[in-house]
Amino acid sequence: MDTAPLIRVVQEILESRQSRKGAWGFGSDQDAVEPTCLVILALRHQPSVYVERALDTLETLQNRDGSWPAFTGDEPEGCWTTALAVLSLIATRHGTKWLGRGIQWLLNARGREAHWFWQWKLRTVDNKVKFDPAKFGWSWVPETTSWVVPTAFALIVRIPRDGDQRSELMSITIPK
C-alpha cells in the first residue's frame, strides 16, 4: 500500500492549522507546546518551512530556567512539556543551546515525594500509602507529585546520567 498520498494529506491538514506565530493549539486561538511538539515529531521526516517555523517558535517559548510552559504566555516556571520540547529538539537535531538548558531543567525536576521530608513522612506517618516513596519521577508542574505521563516523556528522552554526555535515544552529543 502506498502511504505517500495519505501522508501528504495529513501534512497539508496539519500545516493549514499552524498559527501565524508558528505553533499549534488545541482548536482554540491559544498556542500550546504539546500539540506543537507532537506535530514537529510527526512531520520531522517531511522537512518544510512549517516545521522550521515551529522549531523557531518552540525555542522562543523556552523559559529562563530552561523549561517550557504548557501554553504561550503561561507561567514562567515550566512543566512536563519540557520533556516533549527536548524530545522534539533531539529528534530534529535542532537548537543545541535550548536543548542543553531543557535537559538541565529535567535533571533537576522531581516530584514532590522526592524531597527528604516527604520520603520521611511516607515512611513514618503516612505508612499506609501503597507505593514505595523511594521511587519517584517527574510531575505535571513543579512542586507536585510525580505522575506516569510526565515521567514517561522524560524517560523517552533518556536523559544521560553520571557525566554521560550522550543521549542513548538519539545518539547526539548533549551540550553542557
Residue pairs with C-beta under 8 A, 6 or more apart in sequence:
7 46
10 42
11 43
11 46
11 48
14 24
14 39
14 42
14 43
14 50
15 43
15 48
15 50
17 24
18 24
18 39
18 50
18 53
18 54
19 25
19 29
19 31
21 31
21 57
21 72
22 53
22 54
22 56
22 57
23 31
23 32
23 33
23 35
23 36
23 54
23 57
23 58
23 61
23 72
24 31
24 32
24 35
24 36
24 38
24 39
24 54
25 31
25 32
25 35
26 32
26 35
30 71
30 72
30 73
31 57
31 71
31 72
32 70
32 71
32 72
33 58
33 61
33 68
33 69
33 70
33 71
33 81
33 84
33 85
34 70
34 81
34 84
36 54
36 57
36 58
36 88
37 58
37 81
37 84
37 85
37 87
37 88
38 84
39 54
40 51
40 54
40 55
40 58
40 88
40 91
40 92
41 87
41 88
41 91
43 50
43 51
44 51
44 88
44 91
44 92
51 92
55 88
55 89
55 92
55 94
55 95
58 68
58 85
58 88
58 89
58 95
58 98
59 95
59 98
61 68
61 69
61 72
61 85
62 68
62 85
62 98
62 101
62 102
63 69
63 76
63 77
63 78
64 76
65 76
65 77
65 78
65 101
65 105
66 78
66 82
66 101
66 102
66 103
66 104
66 105
67 77
67 78
67 79
67 82
67 102
67 105
67 109
68 78
68 79
68 81
68 82
68 84
68 85
68 102
69 75
69 76
69 78
69 79
69 81
70 79
70 80
70 81
77 141
77 142
78 105
78 109
78 141
78 142
79 140
79 141
79 142
79 150
80 138
80 139
80 140
80 141
80 149
80 150
80 153
80 154
82 102
82 105
82 106
82 109
83 106
83 138
83 150
83 153
83 154
83 156
83 157
84 153
85 98
85 102
86 99
86 102
86 103
86 106
86 157
87 153
87 156
87 157
88 94
89 95
89 98
89 99
89 102
90 99
90 157
90 167
90 169
90 170
90 172
91 170
93 170
93 172
96 175
97 175
99 174
99 175
100 174
100 175
100 176
103 157
103 159
103 174
106 138
106 154
106 157
106 159
107 159
109 138
109 139
109 142
109 154
110 136
110 137
110 138
110 139
110 146
111 136
111 137
111 138
111 139
111 144
111 145
111 146
111 147
112 118
112 139
112 143
112 144
112 145
112 146
113 119
113 122
113 133
113 136
113 145
113 146
114 136
114 146
118 133
119 133
119 134
122 129
122 133
123 133
136 146
137 146
137 147
137 148
137 150
137 151
137 154
137 155
138 146
138 147
138 150
138 151
138 153
138 154
139 145
139 146
139 147
139 150
140 147
140 149
140 150
156 169
157 167
157 169
158 167
158 168
158 169
159 167
160 166
160 167
160 168
160 174
165 173
165 174
165 176
166 172
166 173
166 174
167 174
